Amino acid sequence: MTKTRYSLPVRINYEDTDAGGVVYYANYLAYMERARNACLREMGFPLSELQRSQKLIFVVAEASLKYLMPARLDDLIEITLEVLGVKGASVSLSQQALRNNEVLVDSTIKLVTLNSDTFSPCRIPEKLRQSLEQHRIEYGGL
């Protein structure tokens, strides 16, 4: 069976919250970035190695987030990642922040791959594309 969802646990620390003890909204983007980096590392594609050996970097081209419920100090949340689609030089992702399987934040993120020297688009290497496809879900929008 193909693995479709990657998950990263995140404990909410004091520094993550505002004066009301609620996670500051922009921090969810940082949590999602951590999950993307950890997923790539787990698949055998650490970002430092991709940049060093293939001059490949990922850049966020689009981000859409819907905030449904707050996370609070000391909560243990889960940041998930599922691939919606992979194209020549881009990958579209669904990412969520969950607490006890309840969706707190729902997002769609589009990443593009660039050459780190020229900042021009470059194709996703085939081995990386195949690994990303293991996290792909069925989605009618792509």
N, C-alpha and C positions, 0 to 999 in steps of 0.2 A: 504494500500500500504506500502511496506517495504521501510524504509529509507536506501539508499545505500551510500550517500556521507556525510561526516562530513566536516565542514568548520570553519576555525578560521581566523578572520581578524587580520592583523599585519600592524601597521604603521611603516614606515622606519624612524629611528632616525639617527642623525649624527653619533653616535657610531657604527652603522651598516655598514657604508660606508668607502670606501678607499679615497685616495687623489682626485680622480676624481668624487666623489659623487655617485659612483656606489656601490651597496651592495657587500660586500666581499663574495666570492663564498662559503666559509665554513659556513657562517651565515645561509644559506638555510637549512643546516642540523639541526641547532639549532631551526629554525622556525618549521621544520617538527617534531622534538622531542616535542616541545610545543603543537603542534596540536594532536599528539598521546596521550600525557598526559592529555590534556583537554578533548579529546574524551572519554578516559577511565573514567575520573572523572565524566563526564556527564552521562555515562552509569551506574554509581554507583559503579565503581571499582577504587577508587583512589590508586595510586601506593603505597603510605605509608601503606594503609590498606592491600593490597595484600601481601606486604612484612611482615607486622606484623602478620596477621592472618593465612597466608598460606605459608609463607616463599618463595614467588614467586617473581622473578624479570624478567624483559625483557632485553635482550641484543641484540644489532644490530649484526647480523651475516654477512649480505651482504647489500651493498648500491650501487646503480647505479644511477647516476644523469646525465641528459643531459641539458646543459645550452643553452637556445634559445634566450632570450632577457634579458637585465638588468633591475633591479628595481633600483630606484634612491631615494635620500633624499626626504622625505615627501610623497612618494607614499603610498597609501593604497593598500596592496595586500591581497590576500586570499590564505591560505594554506589549501589544501583539502586532504582528506584521504578516500580511498576506499579499502576494503579488497578484495584481489584477491583469497585467499584461507587460510583455517585453517587446520592444521594437528595436530598430537598428541602433539608435544611440539614446534610448530612453527606457525607463521602467516606471510603471504606475503601481502604487501601493495603496492598500487599505491598512490603516493603523488605528488601533483603539487603545484607550486606557480603561481597564476594567478593575472593579473591586468586587470580589466574590461573584464573578461572572456578570455583574451589572455594568452596563456601558456608561462610563463617565464622560468620555470624549470620543467622538467618531471622526476620523479624518481620511482624506484622500491626498496623497503626496505624489507628485511627479518629479522624478530625478532625470537629469540628462548627464551623459558621460562626455567629458571634455579631455582634450590633450592638455596636460598640465603646463606645457611650455607655451603653447599658442592660444589656449583657451578656445579652440575651435572644436565643434562636435566630433566625436570619434565613435566608431562602432563598439558595442559591448563584445569582448572576446567570447568565442564560442563556448569554452569551458565554463565561464562565468554565467553565460546565458542559460546553459543547461542546468546549472545549480539553482539559478533564480527560478526556473520553471518548476522545480520541485516544491516551491512555495506558492505556486499559482493556484488560484481558485477559479471556479466557473463564474463568469461575470458577463452579463449581456451588453455592457456599455463600451467594450473595446473591440 
